[in-house]
Amino acid sequence: MPEQGFGDAIQFMRFIPHLANLGAQVAILSKPPMVDVYQQTFPQFQIVEEGTTVNRNSFDYCVYGMELPYRLGVDQSTIPLQ
């Protein structure tokens, strides 16, 4: 999710729980200054600090935060408030 600035990361955080509601096991890639925010907000998800070596074969999909509304089929009438 770190493709934009911190404001964008915060703005698109609201869509992350919807992935889990669909049955996904969620891991969040985070810029170092946002790691604590993600850990406190989403203790149920794995938080991976940007620059950490990860086994890419352990993930089925990678989705950028700004893609989540589109991928989840969100429109103006279904934008989650939280």
N, C-alpha and C positions, 0 to 999 in steps of 0.2 A: 503493500500500500504506500510505499514512500515515494511515488513518482512525482508528487507535488510538494507544496509547502505544508507547514504544520496546520494551518487553518483548514486546508483541504482534507488533510488526514482526519482532523477532528470532525469535520462536516460529514465525511463519508463513513465514520465509525458506526453510525446508526444502522447501517445495512449488514454489518458483520453477523449479528445474532440470527438474522434471517437465513444465513447459510446453514447454521447449526440446526435451525428449525426444519430445514429440508433434509437433514441427515448427514451433513458434511462434518468431517473432523477438520477443525479450523486451526491453521497456524498463521500468525500474522507477522509479516516482515516489517520491521520498524527501524526508523532512524534512531540512533542512540538517545537523543533527548526525549523521545516519546515512549521509550520502553516502559518506564514507570507508570505513565498514564495508561497504556494498554494493559499492563499487569494489574493495576488497580481496577480498571473498568471491566476487564474480561479475564478474571482469574481462572476461568474454566478452559481457556484456550492457550495453546502454546504460543509464546512470543519469541520471535527469532530476531536478534539484533542484526541490522545490516552489517555486512562484512564477516559474519559468522559463516564458517563452512558448513554446508548442509548437503545431505544426500538427496539430490533432486529426484532420484528414483523412488523416494518415499512419498512423493506427492503425485496425485493424479491430475490436478489442475492448478494453474496459477492465474489469479484474476487481480488486476489492478483495482484499487479502491474506486476510482472514477468510473470503472466499467460496471460496478455492482448494480446500480439502478437499472441499467439496460438488461444485464444478465438475469436479474430477478423480475423483469417485466413491470417495473415501477413506472407509474405515470403520475400526473399532478394530483389525481384523486387518491392515490395509494402511498404517498410519501410518508414513511414512518416519522413520527415526531420524536421518538426516542430510539 
